[in-house]
């Protein structure tokens, strides 16, 4: 899998959740298989989910760092 495909999977999955009223996702491709994701999801109840992830998809999906924080 290439990192662009992984980024597309993230976007396609987020579309399935109507509770997400706004998303600000930034995708930074570091190589063909490595990338960094940073973003904020705003939910319909006013809560926010802050996401940061460094991932290598060369041999499956290997997350080196996944940081989530929820603000209600």
matplotlib code that plots the C-alpha trace (Angstrom):
import matplotlib.pyplot as plt

x = [0.0, 1.1, 0.7, -1.7, -4.1, -4.0, -4.8, -7.7, -9.0, -9.0, -11.1, -13.4, -14.0, -14.7, -17.4, -19.3, -19.9, -22.6, -21.6, -18.5, -19.6, -16.2, -12.8, -9.5, -7.0, -3.5, -1.6, 2.2, 3.8, 7.3, 8.0, 6.0, 5.1, 5.5, 3.4, 2.2, -1.4, -2.6, -6.2, -9.2, -12.6, -15.6, -18.6, -22.2, -22.3, -19.5, -16.7, -13.4, -11.0, -7.4, -5.4, -1.7, -0.3, 3.0, 2.5, 4.5, 2.3, 5.2, 4.3, 0.7, -0.1, 2.5, 1.9, 4.9, 2.9, -0.8, -1.9, -5.6, -7.1, -10.8, -12.1, -15.7]
y = [0.0, 3.5, 6.3, 8.2, 5.2, 5.3, 9.0, 8.3, 5.5, 7.9, 10.5, 7.8, 6.5, 9.9, 10.6, 7.6, 9.4, 12.1, 13.1, 14.7, 18.2, 19.6, 18.1, 19.7, 17.0, 17.7, 14.9, 15.1, 12.5, 11.7, 9.0, 6.6, 4.6, 6.9, 9.9, 12.2, 13.1, 16.0, 17.1, 18.1, 16.6, 18.6, 16.6, 17.7, 17.9, 20.5, 18.1, 18.0, 15.1, 16.2, 13.6, 13.2, 10.0, 9.0, 5.8, 3.5, 1.4, -0.6, -3.8, -3.3, -0.4, 0.3, 3.3, 4.8, 7.4, 7.9, 10.8, 11.5, 14.1, 14.8, 18.2, 18.3]
z = [0.0, -0.7, 1.8, -0.5, -0.4, 3.4, 3.4, 1.1, 3.4, 6.3, 4.4, 3.1, 6.6, 8.1, 5.5, 6.9, 10.3, 10.1, 13.7, 12.3, 11.2, 10.4, 9.8, 9.3, 8.3, 7.0, 5.4, 5.1, 2.8, 4.0, 1.5, -0.7, 2.4, 5.4, 6.4, 9.2, 9.8, 11.9, 12.3, 14.3, 14.1, 15.3, 16.3, 16.4, 20.2, 20.2, 21.2, 19.3, 18.7, 18.0, 16.0, 15.3, 13.7, 12.2, 10.1, 7.8, 5.5, 3.8, 5.7, 6.7, 8.9, 11.5, 13.7, 15.3, 17.2, 17.6, 19.8, 20.4, 22.7, 23.2, 24.2, 25.4]

ax = plt.figure().add_subplot(projection="3d")
ax.plot(x, y, z, "-o")
ax.set_aspect("equal")
plt.show()
